[in-house]
Amino acid sequence: MLQRIRCKECNSLVEYDNRSIVEGNRDFENINCPKCGAYLTRVFTDLSPFGQLVDESK
Ligand SMILES: [Zn+2]
């Protein structure tokens, strides 16, 4: 499911997907801010999650 987190460094709102497809093959993956590269959080998933900037101007 989609999660949102705000970057403490540049105040960007970042969205990432923490769902898992394959049970039992999961590992911790770091999510970094796509704008400034700051570490945001980590998720337990079998995918390779990546953060996406959320456009808050809409
Ligand atoms: Zn940032």
N, CA, C, O and the ligand as a Tripos MOL2 file, in Angstrom:
@<TRIPOS>MOLECULE
protein
  233   231    59     0     0
PROTEIN
NO_CHARGES

@<TRIPOS>ATOM
      1 N           0.8230   -1.1830    0.0000 N.3       1 MET1
      2 CA          0.0000    0.0000    0.0000 C.3       1 MET1
      3 C           0.8630    1.2400    0.0000 C.2       1 MET1
      4 O           2.0060    1.2100    0.4570 O.2       1 MET1
      5 N           0.3290    2.3150   -0.5030 N.am      2 LEU2
      6 CA          1.1080    3.5540   -0.6070 C.3       2 LEU2
      7 C           1.2360    4.2380    0.7490 C.2       2 LEU2
      8 O           0.2650    4.3900    1.4900 O.2       2 LEU2
      9 N           2.4480    4.6400    1.0420 N.am      3 GLN3
     10 CA          2.7210    5.3600    2.2800 C.3       3 GLN3
     11 C           3.3100    6.7090    1.9010 C.2       3 GLN3
     12 O           3.9270    6.8610    0.8470 O.2       3 GLN3
     13 N           3.1130    7.6660    2.7600 N.am      4 ARG4
     14 CA          3.7090    8.9810    2.5200 C.3       4 ARG4
     15 C           4.5240    9.3880    3.7270 C.2       4 ARG4
     16 O           4.1500    9.1250    4.8700 O.2       4 ARG4
     17 N           5.6380   10.0320    3.4590 N.am      5 ILE5
     18 CA          6.5030   10.4960    4.5340 C.3       5 ILE5
     19 C           7.1150   11.8230    4.1060 C.2       5 ILE5
     20 O           7.3960   12.0360    2.9270 O.2       5 ILE5
     21 N           7.3160   12.7020    5.0640 N.am      6 ARG6
     22 CA          7.8950   13.9960    4.7210 C.3       6 ARG6
     23 C           9.3820   14.0010    5.0500 C.2       6 ARG6
     24 O           9.7990   13.5950    6.1350 O.2       6 ARG6
     25 N          10.1640   14.4680    4.0930 N.am      7 CYS7
     26 CA         11.6070   14.5400    4.2700 C.3       7 CYS7
     27 C          11.9490   15.6300    5.2860 C.2       7 CYS7
     28 O          11.4970   16.7700    5.1750 O.2       7 CYS7
     29 N          12.7590   15.2510    6.2800 N.am      8 LYS8
     30 CA         13.1270   16.2260    7.3130 C.3       8 LYS8
     31 C          14.1480   17.2280    6.7950 C.2       8 LYS8
     32 O          14.2890   18.3150    7.3560 O.2       8 LYS8
     33 N          14.8570   16.8760    5.7390 N.am      9 GLU9
     34 CA         15.9160   17.7440    5.2200 C.3       9 GLU9
     35 C          15.3800   18.8270    4.3000 C.2       9 GLU9
     36 O          15.6940   20.0050    4.4740 O.2       9 GLU9
     37 N          14.5660   18.4330    3.3130 N.am     10 CYS10
     38 CA         14.1260   19.4200    2.3190 C.3      10 CYS10
     39 C          12.6140   19.6320    2.3390 C.2      10 CYS10
     40 O          12.0820   20.3950    1.5310 O.2      10 CYS10
     41 N          11.9210   18.9610    3.2590 N.am     11 ASN11
     42 CA         10.4850   19.1420    3.4600 C.3      11 ASN11
     43 C           9.6240   18.6620    2.2830 C.2      11 ASN11
     44 O           8.4680   19.0650    2.1540 O.2      11 ASN11
     45 N          10.1910   17.8020    1.4260 N.am     12 SER12
     46 CA          9.4100   17.2480    0.3310 C.3      12 SER12
     47 C           8.5060   16.1380    0.8570 C.2      12 SER12
     48 O           8.8580   15.4260    1.7970 O.2      12 SER12
     49 N           7.3480   16.0050    0.2420 N.am     13 LEU13
     50 CA          6.4720   14.8930    0.5720 C.3      13 LEU13
     51 C           6.7960   13.7500   -0.3910 C.2      13 LEU13
     52 O           6.7370   13.9190   -1.6090 O.2      13 LEU13
     53 N           7.1350   12.5950    0.1640 N.am     14 VAL14
     54 CA          7.5760   11.4550   -0.6330 C.3      14 VAL14
     55 C           6.6160   10.2890   -0.4370 C.2      14 VAL14
     56 O           6.1940    9.9850    0.6790 O.2      14 VAL14
     57 N           6.2860    9.6500   -1.5480 N.am     15 GLU15
     58 CA          5.3480    8.5420   -1.5420 C.3      15 GLU15
     59 C           6.0970    7.2690   -1.9260 C.2      15 GLU15
     60 O           6.9430    7.2880   -2.8200 O.2      15 GLU15
     61 N           5.7890    6.1710   -1.2540 N.am     16 TYR16
     62 CA          6.4020    4.8960   -1.6110 C.3      16 TYR16
     63 C           5.4180    3.7750   -1.3680 C.2      16 TYR16
     64 O           4.4630    3.9090   -0.6020 O.2      16 TYR16
     65 N           5.6720    2.6700   -2.0340 N.am     17 ASP17
     66 CA          4.7720    1.5190   -1.9600 C.3      17 ASP17
     67 C           5.4430    0.4270   -1.1360 C.2      17 ASP17
     68 O           6.5230   -0.0400   -1.4960 O.2      17 ASP17
     69 N           4.8210    0.0160   -0.0430 N.am     18 ASN18
     70 CA          5.4580   -0.9670    0.8280 C.3      18 ASN18
     71 C           4.8180   -2.3530    0.7280 C.2      18 ASN18
     72 O           4.9940   -3.1750    1.6280 O.2      18 ASN18
     73 N           4.0930   -2.6210   -0.3310 N.am     19 ARG19
     74 CA          3.4560   -3.9360   -0.4360 C.3      19 ARG19
     75 C           4.4820   -5.0130   -0.7770 C.2      19 ARG19
     76 O           5.5510   -4.7310   -1.3200 O.2      19 ARG19
     77 N           4.1360   -6.2240   -0.4520 N.am     20 SER20
     78 CA          4.9720   -7.3610   -0.7960 C.3      20 SER20
     79 C           4.1710   -8.3210   -1.6560 C.2      20 SER20
     80 O           2.9740   -8.5110   -1.4380 O.2      20 SER20
     81 N           4.8300   -8.9220   -2.6290 N.am     21 ILE21
     82 CA          4.1590   -9.8790   -3.5010 C.3      21 ILE21
     83 C           4.4940  -11.3000   -3.0790 C.2      21 ILE21
     84 O           3.6130  -12.1550   -2.9960 O.2      21 ILE21
     85 N           5.7720  -11.5470   -2.8120 N.am     22 VAL22
     86 CA          6.2030  -12.8940   -2.4510 C.3      22 VAL22
     87 C           6.4800  -12.9640   -0.9540 C.2      22 VAL22
     88 O           7.3620  -12.2720   -0.4450 O.2      22 VAL22
     89 N           5.7340  -13.7930   -0.2610 N.am     23 GLU23
     90 CA          5.9740  -13.9830    1.1630 C.3      23 GLU23
     91 C           7.2700  -14.7520    1.3700 C.2      23 GLU23
     92 O           7.5810  -15.6580    0.5960 O.2      23 GLU23
     93 N           8.0170  -14.4090    2.3860 N.am     24 GLY24
     94 CA          9.1930  -15.1810    2.7490 C.3      24 GLY24
     95 C          10.4700  -14.7480    2.0670 C.2      24 GLY24
     96 O          11.5480  -15.2440    2.3920 O.2      24 GLY24
     97 N          10.3620  -13.8270    1.1260 N.am     25 ASN25
     98 CA         11.5600  -13.3610    0.4280 C.3      25 ASN25
     99 C          11.7980  -11.8860    0.7260 C.2      25 ASN25
    100 O          12.3950  -11.1640   -0.0720 O.2      25 ASN25
    101 N          11.3310  -11.4630    1.8670 N.am     26 ARG26
    102 CA         11.3730  -10.0440    2.1600 C.3      26 ARG26
    103 C          12.6550   -9.6540    2.8830 C.2      26 ARG26
    104 O          13.3050  -10.4680    3.5390 O.2      26 ARG26
    105 N          12.9860   -8.3950    2.7380 N.am     27 ASP27
    106 CA         14.1710   -7.8540    3.3870 C.3      27 ASP27
    107 C          13.9260   -6.3680    3.6360 C.2      27 ASP27
    108 O          13.0020   -5.7720    3.0820 O.2      27 ASP27
    109 N          14.7630   -5.7910    4.4700 N.am     28 PHE28
    110 CA         14.6230   -4.3590    4.6980 C.3      28 PHE28
    111 C          15.2670   -3.5810    3.5600 C.2      28 PHE28
    112 O          16.3930   -3.8630    3.1500 O.2      28 PHE28
    113 N          14.5370   -2.6050    3.0640 N.am     29 GLU29
    114 CA         15.0430   -1.7340    2.0020 C.3      29 GLU29
    115 C          14.9340   -0.2870    2.4760 C.2      29 GLU29
    116 O          13.9120    0.1240    3.0250 O.2      29 GLU29
    117 N          15.9830    0.4640    2.2610 N.am     30 ASN30
    118 CA         15.9530    1.8800    2.6420 C.3      30 ASN30
    119 C          15.2100    2.7090    1.6110 C.2      30 ASN30
    120 O          15.3110    2.4750    0.4070 O.2      30 ASN30
    121 N          14.4700    3.6720    2.1050 N.am     31 ILE31
    122 CA         13.8290    4.6620    1.2340 C.3      31 ILE31
    123 C          14.5800    5.9730    1.4330 C.2      31 ILE31
    124 O          14.7360    6.4600    2.5530 O.2      31 ILE31
    125 N          15.0330    6.5250    0.3260 N.am     32 ASN32
    126 CA         15.7260    7.8120    0.3930 C.3      32 ASN32
    127 C          14.9270    8.8660   -0.3420 C.2      32 ASN32
    128 O          14.1580    8.5640   -1.2550 O.2      32 ASN32
    129 N          15.1190   10.0940    0.0670 N.am     33 CYS33
    130 CA         14.4520   11.2140   -0.5800 C.3      33 CYS33
    131 C          14.9510   11.3380   -2.0190 C.2      33 CYS33
    132 O          16.1600   11.4190   -2.2370 O.2      33 CYS33
    133 N          14.0420   11.3550   -3.0190 N.am     34 PRO34
    134 CA         14.4610   11.4740   -4.4150 C.3      34 PRO34
    135 C          15.0080   12.8510   -4.7440 C.2      34 PRO34
    136 O          15.6570   13.0340   -5.7740 O.2      34 PRO34
    137 N          14.7540   13.8050   -3.8890 N.am     35 LYS35
    138 CA         15.1970   15.1740   -4.1690 C.3      35 LYS35
    139 C          16.5860   15.4410   -3.5940 C.2      35 LYS35
    140 O          17.4820   15.8940   -4.3070 O.2      35 LYS35
    141 N          16.7620   15.1620   -2.3080 N.am     36 CYS36
    142 CA         18.0330   15.4960   -1.6670 C.3      36 CYS36
    143 C          18.8270   14.2590   -1.2530 C.2      36 CYS36
    144 O          19.9850   14.3770   -0.8520 O.2      36 CYS36
    145 N          18.2250   13.0840   -1.3460 N.am     37 GLY37
    146 CA         18.9510   11.8580   -1.0500 C.3      37 GLY37
    147 C          19.0090   11.4870    0.4220 C.2      37 GLY37
    148 O          19.6540   10.5030    0.7850 O.2      37 GLY37
    149 N          18.3530   12.2510    1.2680 N.am     38 ALA38
    150 CA         18.3690   11.9650    2.7020 C.3      38 ALA38
    151 C          17.6360   10.6560    2.9980 C.2      38 ALA38
    152 O          16.6470   10.3170    2.3480 O.2      38 ALA38
    153 N          18.1390    9.9410    3.9840 N.am     39 TYR39
    154 CA         17.4660    8.7160    4.4140 C.3      39 TYR39
    155 C          16.1400    9.0620    5.0690 C.2      39 TYR39
    156 O          16.0830    9.9310    5.9390 O.2      39 TYR39
    157 N          15.0740    8.3860    4.6570 N.am     40 LEU40
    158 CA         13.7520    8.6730    5.2050 C.3      40 LEU40
    159 C          13.2820    7.5860    6.1510 C.2      40 LEU40
    160 O          12.9500    7.8570    7.3050 O.2      40 LEU40
    161 N          13.2530    6.3660    5.6660 N.am     41 THR41
    162 CA         12.7330    5.2690    6.4610 C.3      41 THR41
    163 C          13.1490    3.9710    5.7940 C.2      41 THR41
    164 O          13.8380    3.9910    4.7740 O.2      41 THR41
    165 N          12.7440    2.8540    6.3530 N.am     42 ARG42
    166 CA         12.9700    1.6040    5.6550 C.3      42 ARG42
    167 C          11.7290    0.7460    5.7340 C.2      42 ARG42
    168 O          10.9450    0.8410    6.6780 O.2      42 ARG42
    169 N          11.5640   -0.0870    4.7360 N.am     43 VAL43
    170 CA         10.3780   -0.9220    4.6500 C.3      43 VAL43
    171 C          10.8000   -2.3830    4.5190 C.2      43 VAL43
    172 O          11.8890   -2.7000    4.0410 O.2      43 VAL43
    173 N           9.9040   -3.2540    4.9570 N.am     44 PHE44
    174 CA         10.1630   -4.6890    4.8970 C.3      44 PHE44
    175 C           9.3620   -5.2410    3.7240 C.2      44 PHE44
    176 O           8.1430   -5.3890    3.8120 O.2      44 PHE44
    177 N          10.0470   -5.5430    2.6320 N.am     45 THR45
    178 CA          9.3510   -5.9270    1.4130 C.3      45 THR45
    179 C          10.2330   -6.8030    0.5400 C.2      45 THR45
    180 O          11.4470   -6.8550    0.7370 O.2      45 THR45
    181 N           9.6380   -7.4850   -0.4150 N.am     46 ASP46
    182 CA         10.4170   -8.2860   -1.3640 C.3      46 ASP46
    183 C          10.7220   -7.4940   -2.6280 C.2      46 ASP46
    184 O          11.4330   -7.9740   -3.5120 O.2      46 ASP46
    185 N          10.1840   -6.2810   -2.7130 N.am     47 LEU47
    186 CA         10.4320   -5.4630   -3.9040 C.3      47 LEU47
    187 C          11.6140   -4.5380   -3.6620 C.2      47 LEU47
    188 O          12.2330   -4.5840   -2.5990 O.2      47 LEU47
    189 N          11.9240   -3.7150   -4.6240 N.am     48 SER48
    190 CA         12.9160   -2.6610   -4.4440 C.3      48 SER48
    191 C          12.1810   -1.3310   -4.4750 C.2      48 SER48
    192 O          12.0610   -0.7000   -5.5250 O.2      48 SER48
    193 N          11.6960   -0.9160   -3.3310 N.am     49 PRO49
    194 CA         10.8780    0.2980   -3.2970 C.3      49 PRO49
    195 C          11.7170    1.5460   -3.5220 C.2      49 PRO49
    196 O          12.8970    1.5860   -3.1770 O.2      49 PRO49
    197 N          11.1050    2.5450   -4.0930 N.am     50 PHE50
    198 CA         11.7860    3.8280   -4.2540 C.3      50 PHE50
    199 C          10.7820    4.9350   -3.9860 C.2      50 PHE50
    200 O           9.5910    4.7980   -4.2630 O.2      50 PHE50
    201 N          11.2840    6.0250   -3.4470 N.am     51 GLY51
    202 CA         10.4190    7.1530   -3.1420 C.3      51 GLY51
    203 C          10.1320    7.9790   -4.3760 C.2      51 GLY51
    204 O          10.9800    8.1220   -5.2580 O.2      51 GLY51
    205 N           8.9450    8.5140   -4.4290 N.am     52 GLN52
    206 CA          8.5640    9.4300   -5.5130 C.3      52 GLN52
    207 C           8.0910   10.7210   -4.8900 C.2      52 GLN52
    208 O           7.3730   10.7210   -3.8900 O.2      52 GLN52
    209 N           8.5020   11.8210   -5.4920 N.am     53 LEU53
    210 CA          8.0500   13.1110   -4.9950 C.3      53 LEU53
    211 C           6.5570   13.2690   -5.2300 C.2      53 LEU53
    212 O           6.0530   12.9280   -6.3000 O.2      53 LEU53
    213 N           5.8550   13.7800   -4.2420 N.am     54 VAL54
    214 CA          4.4350   14.0690   -4.3820 C.3      54 VAL54
    215 C           4.2850   15.5460   -4.6940 C.2      54 VAL54
    216 O           4.7880   16.4040   -3.9690 O.2      54 VAL54
    217 N           3.5870   15.8290   -5.7810 N.am     55 ASP55
    218 CA          3.3490   17.2140   -6.1740 C.3      55 ASP55
    219 C           2.2240   17.8040   -5.3280 C.2      55 ASP55
    220 O           1.0540   17.4710   -5.5140 O.2      55 ASP55
    221 N           2.5840   18.6650   -4.4160 N.am     56 GLU56
    222 CA          1.5890   19.2310   -3.5020 C.3      56 GLU56
    223 C           0.9480   20.5060   -4.0400 C.2      56 GLU56
    224 O           0.1200   21.1250   -3.3700 O.2      56 GLU56
    225 N           1.3330   20.8930   -5.2490 N.am     57 SER57
    226 CA          0.7710   22.1130   -5.8050 C.3      57 SER57
    227 C          -0.5800   21.8750   -6.4640 C.2      57 SER57
    228 O          -1.2830   22.8260   -6.8040 O.2      57 SER57
    229 N          -0.9480   20.5970   -6.6480 N.am     58 LYS58
    230 CA         -2.2250   20.2890   -7.2840 C.3      58 LYS58
    231 C          -3.3890   20.5010   -6.3040 C.2      58 LYS58
    232 O          -4.5470   20.2890   -6.6660 O.2      58 LYS58
    233 ZN         14.7290   15.5630    0.9170 Zn       59 ZN59
@<TRIPOS>BOND
     1     1     2 1
     2     2     3 1
     3     3     4 2
     4     3     5 am
     5     5     6 1
     6     6     7 1
     7     7     8 2
     8     7     9 am
     9     9    10 1
    10    10    11 1
    11    11    12 2
    12    11    13 am
    13    13    14 1
    14    14    15 1
    15    15    16 2
    16    15    17 am
    17    17    18 1
    18    18    19 1
    19    19    20 2
    20    19    21 am
    21    21    22 1
    22    22    23 1
    23    23    24 2
    24    23    25 am
    25    25    26 1
    26    26    27 1
    27    27    28 2
    28    27    29 am
    29    29    30 1
    30    30    31 1
    31    31    32 2
    32    31    33 am
    33    33    34 1
    34    34    35 1
    35    35    36 2
    36    35    37 am
    37    37    38 1
    38    38    39 1
    39    39    40 2
    40    39    41 am
    41    41    42 1
    42    42    43 1
    43    43    44 2
    44    43    45 am
    45    45    46 1
    46    46    47 1
    47    47    48 2
    48    47    49 am
    49    49    50 1
    50    50    51 1
    51    51    52 2
    52    51    53 am
    53    53    54 1
    54    54    55 1
    55    55    56 2
    56    55    57 am
    57    57    58 1
    58    58    59 1
    59    59    60 2
    60    59    61 am
    61    61    62 1
    62    62    63 1
    63    63    64 2
    64    63    65 am
    65    65    66 1
    66    66    67 1
    67    67    68 2
    68    67    69 am
    69    69    70 1
    70    70    71 1
    71    71    72 2
    72    71    73 am
    73    73    74 1
    74    74    75 1
    75    75    76 2
    76    75    77 am
    77    77    78 1
    78    78    79 1
    79    79    80 2
    80    79    81 am
    81    81    82 1
    82    82    83 1
    83    83    84 2
    84    83    85 am
    85    85    86 1
    86    86    87 1
    87    87    88 2
    88    87    89 am
    89    89    90 1
    90    90    91 1
    91    91    92 2
    92    91    93 am
    93    93    94 1
    94    94    95 1
    95    95    96 2
    96    95    97 am
    97    97    98 1
    98    98    99 1
    99    99   100 2
   100    99   101 am
   101   101   102 1
   102   102   103 1
   103   103   104 2
   104   103   105 am
   105   105   106 1
   106   106   107 1
   107   107   108 2
   108   107   109 am
   109   109   110 1
   110   110   111 1
   111   111   112 2
   112   111   113 am
   113   113   114 1
   114   114   115 1
   115   115   116 2
   116   115   117 am
   117   117   118 1
   118   118   119 1
   119   119   120 2
   120   119   121 am
   121   121   122 1
   122   122   123 1
   123   123   124 2
   124   123   125 am
   125   125   126 1
   126   126   127 1
   127   127   128 2
   128   127   129 am
   129   129   130 1
   130   130   131 1
   131   131   132 2
   132   131   133 am
   133   133   134 1
   134   134   135 1
   135   135   136 2
   136   135   137 am
   137   137   138 1
   138   138   139 1
   139   139   140 2
   140   139   141 am
   141   141   142 1
   142   142   143 1
   143   143   144 2
   144   143   145 am
   145   145   146 1
   146   146   147 1
   147   147   148 2
   148   147   149 am
   149   149   150 1
   150   150   151 1
   151   151   152 2
   152   151   153 am
   153   153   154 1
   154   154   155 1
   155   155   156 2
   156   155   157 am
   157   157   158 1
   158   158   159 1
   159   159   160 2
   160   159   161 am
   161   161   162 1
   162   162   163 1
   163   163   164 2
   164   163   165 am
   165   165   166 1
   166   166   167 1
   167   167   168 2
   168   167   169 am
   169   169   170 1
   170   170   171 1
   171   171   172 2
   172   171   173 am
   173   173   174 1
   174   174   175 1
   175   175   176 2
   176   175   177 am
   177   177   178 1
   178   178   179 1
   179   179   180 2
   180   179   181 am
   181   181   182 1
   182   182   183 1
   183   183   184 2
   184   183   185 am
   185   185   186 1
   186   186   187 1
   187   187   188 2
   188   187   189 am
   189   189   190 1
   190   190   191 1
   191   191   192 2
   192   191   193 am
   193   193   194 1
   194   194   195 1
   195   195   196 2
   196   195   197 am
   197   197   198 1
   198   198   199 1
   199   199   200 2
   200   199   201 am
   201   201   202 1
   202   202   203 1
   203   203   204 2
   204   203   205 am
   205   205   206 1
   206   206   207 1
   207   207   208 2
   208   207   209 am
   209   209   210 1
   210   210   211 1
   211   211   212 2
   212   211   213 am
   213   213   214 1
   214   214   215 1
   215   215   216 2
   216   215   217 am
   217   217   218 1
   218   218   219 1
   219   219   220 2
   220   219   221 am
   221   221   222 1
   222   222   223 1
   223   223   224 2
   224   223   225 am
   225   225   226 1
   226   226   227 1
   227   227   228 2
   228   227   229 am
   229   229   230 1
   230   230   231 1
   231   231   232 2
@<TRIPOS>SUBSTRUCTURE
     1 MET1         2 RESIDUE 1 A MET
     2 LEU2         6 RESIDUE 1 A LEU
     3 GLN3        10 RESIDUE 1 A GLN
     4 ARG4        14 RESIDUE 1 A ARG
     5 ILE5        18 RESIDUE 1 A ILE
     6 ARG6        22 RESIDUE 1 A ARG
     7 CYS7        26 RESIDUE 1 A CYS
     8 LYS8        30 RESIDUE 1 A LYS
     9 GLU9        34 RESIDUE 1 A GLU
    10 CYS10       38 RESIDUE 1 A CYS
    11 ASN11       42 RESIDUE 1 A ASN
    12 SER12       46 RESIDUE 1 A SER
    13 LEU13       50 RESIDUE 1 A LEU
    14 VAL14       54 RESIDUE 1 A VAL
    15 GLU15       58 RESIDUE 1 A GLU
    16 TYR16       62 RESIDUE 1 A TYR
    17 ASP17       66 RESIDUE 1 A ASP
    18 ASN18       70 RESIDUE 1 A ASN
    19 ARG19       74 RESIDUE 1 A ARG
    20 SER20       78 RESIDUE 1 A SER
    21 ILE21       82 RESIDUE 1 A ILE
    22 VAL22       86 RESIDUE 1 A VAL
    23 GLU23       90 RESIDUE 1 A GLU
    24 GLY24       94 RESIDUE 1 A GLY
    25 ASN25       98 RESIDUE 1 A ASN
    26 ARG26      102 RESIDUE 1 A ARG
    27 ASP27      106 RESIDUE 1 A ASP
    28 PHE28      110 RESIDUE 1 A PHE
    29 GLU29      114 RESIDUE 1 A GLU
    30 ASN30      118 RESIDUE 1 A ASN
    31 ILE31      122 RESIDUE 1 A ILE
    32 ASN32      126 RESIDUE 1 A ASN
    33 CYS33      130 RESIDUE 1 A CYS
    34 PRO34      134 RESIDUE 1 A PRO
    35 LYS35      138 RESIDUE 1 A LYS
    36 CYS36      142 RESIDUE 1 A CYS
    37 GLY37      146 RESIDUE 1 A GLY
    38 ALA38      150 RESIDUE 1 A ALA
    39 TYR39      154 RESIDUE 1 A TYR
    40 LEU40      158 RESIDUE 1 A LEU
    41 THR41      162 RESIDUE 1 A THR
    42 ARG42      166 RESIDUE 1 A ARG
    43 VAL43      170 RESIDUE 1 A VAL
    44 PHE44      174 RESIDUE 1 A PHE
    45 THR45      178 RESIDUE 1 A THR
    46 ASP46      182 RESIDUE 1 A ASP
    47 LEU47      186 RESIDUE 1 A LEU
    48 SER48      190 RESIDUE 1 A SER
    49 PRO49      194 RESIDUE 1 A PRO
    50 PHE50      198 RESIDUE 1 A PHE
    51 GLY51      202 RESIDUE 1 A GLY
    52 GLN52      206 RESIDUE 1 A GLN
    53 LEU53      210 RESIDUE 1 A LEU
    54 VAL54      214 RESIDUE 1 A VAL
    55 ASP55      218 RESIDUE 1 A ASP
    56 GLU56      222 RESIDUE 1 A GLU
    57 SER57      226 RESIDUE 1 A SER
    58 LYS58      230 RESIDUE 1 A LYS
    59 ZN59       233 GROUP 0 **** ****
